[in-house]
């Protein structure tokens, strides 16, 4: 598993809205408002992005933890899950309604869509 926030796109094939429907989230305050008190969900994944810079949840039966910060318009985080983890990575965040799309490597890498619940 390459990432929990950029989670195994091959694990579940889901229809996603076209990129044109997604708008960038560039401001930390807007991102915080979106995730405050909510879970980010996807098949097999439930995460919380907490205000104090922590990430907590479960992914495919494993505890997930990590840290995050907002840096230069990107969501930057580390993750630990099971016996592995993901190194620090800054991700572009896009929004379409209650769906957030995280694209690794500052928008140049893998992507995953998570629903706000």
C-alpha positions as CSV (number, residue, x, y, z in Angstrom):
1,X,0.0,0.0,0.0
2,X,1.7,3.2,-1.2
3,X,-0.4,5.5,1.0
4,X,-3.4,5.7,3.2
5,X,-4.4,9.1,2.0
6,X,-3.5,8.2,-1.5
7,X,-4.9,4.8,-0.9
8,X,-4.7,1.9,-3.2
9,X,-6.6,3.3,-6.1
10,X,-6.5,-0.2,-7.5
11,X,-8.1,-1.6,-4.4
12,X,-11.5,-0.3,-5.4
13,X,-12.5,1.0,-8.8
14,X,-15.0,3.8,-8.3
15,X,-16.4,6.3,-10.7
16,X,-15.0,9.8,-9.9
17,X,-16.2,13.1,-11.2
18,X,-14.1,14.7,-13.9
19,X,-11.2,16.9,-12.8
20,X,-13.0,20.0,-14.0
21,X,-15.6,19.6,-11.2
22,X,-12.9,19.8,-8.6
23,X,-11.6,23.1,-7.3
24,X,-8.3,23.6,-5.4
25,X,-8.3,24.1,-1.7
26,X,-5.3,26.5,-1.2
27,X,-6.0,28.1,2.2
28,X,-5.4,26.3,5.4
29,X,-8.4,27.9,7.1
30,X,-10.7,26.6,4.4
31,X,-9.2,23.1,4.7
32,X,-9.6,23.2,8.5
33,X,-13.2,24.2,8.2
34,X,-13.9,21.3,5.8
35,X,-12.4,18.6,8.0
36,X,-13.2,19.9,11.5
37,X,-15.3,17.3,13.3
38,X,-15.7,15.1,10.3
39,X,-14.3,11.9,9.0
40,X,-12.6,11.3,5.6
41,X,-14.0,8.0,4.3
42,X,-13.4,5.6,1.4
43,X,-13.9,1.9,1.0
44,X,-12.1,0.3,4.0
45,X,-10.8,3.7,5.3
46,X,-12.0,6.1,8.0
47,X,-9.7,8.9,9.0
48,X,-9.8,12.1,11.1
49,X,-7.5,15.0,10.3
50,X,-7.4,16.7,13.8
51,X,-6.7,20.4,14.4
52,X,-3.6,19.8,16.5
53,X,-1.8,18.3,13.6
54,X,-2.6,14.6,14.1
55,X,-4.2,12.0,11.7
56,X,-6.0,9.1,13.3
57,X,-8.2,6.3,12.1
58,X,-8.3,2.9,10.5
59,X,-7.5,1.6,7.0
60,X,-8.3,-1.9,5.9
61,X,-8.3,-3.2,9.5
62,X,-5.1,-1.4,10.6
63,X,-4.7,1.5,13.0
64,X,-3.5,4.6,11.1
65,X,-1.7,7.5,12.7
66,X,0.3,10.4,11.5
67,X,1.0,14.1,11.6
68,X,0.1,16.9,9.2
69,X,0.7,20.5,8.5
70,X,-0.3,23.0,5.9
71,X,2.7,24.3,3.9
72,X,2.6,26.7,0.9
73,X,-0.9,25.7,-0.1
74,X,-0.4,21.9,0.3
75,X,-1.5,19.3,2.8
76,X,1.8,17.8,4.0
77,X,1.7,14.6,6.1
78,X,3.4,11.5,7.4
79,X,1.5,8.2,8.0
80,X,2.0,5.0,10.0
81,X,-0.1,1.9,9.4
82,X,0.4,-1.6,10.5
83,X,4.1,-2.3,10.3
84,X,4.7,0.3,7.6
85,X,4.2,3.9,6.9
86,X,4.5,6.6,4.3
87,X,7.2,9.3,4.4
88,X,6.5,13.0,4.5
89,X,4.6,14.1,1.3
90,X,2.9,17.3,0.3
91,X,-0.4,16.8,-1.5
92,X,-2.6,19.1,-3.6
93,X,-6.2,19.1,-2.2
94,X,-9.1,19.5,-4.5
95,X,-12.8,19.7,-3.6
96,X,-16.1,18.8,-5.3
97,X,-19.0,19.0,-2.8
98,X,-18.3,16.6,0.0
99,X,-15.5,14.9,-1.8
100,X,-11.8,15.8,-1.3
101,X,-9.3,14.6,-3.8
102,X,-5.7,14.3,-2.5
103,X,-3.0,14.2,-5.2
104,X,0.5,13.3,-3.9
105,X,3.8,14.9,-4.9
106,X,2.2,18.4,-5.0
107,X,-0.4,17.4,-7.5
108,X,1.9,15.3,-9.7
109,X,1.4,11.8,-8.2
110,X,-1.2,9.3,-7.3
111,X,-4.7,10.5,-6.2
112,X,-7.4,9.3,-3.9
113,X,-10.9,10.7,-3.3
114,X,-12.3,10.7,0.2
115,X,-15.8,11.6,1.3
116,X,-16.4,14.1,4.2
117,X,-18.8,12.5,6.6
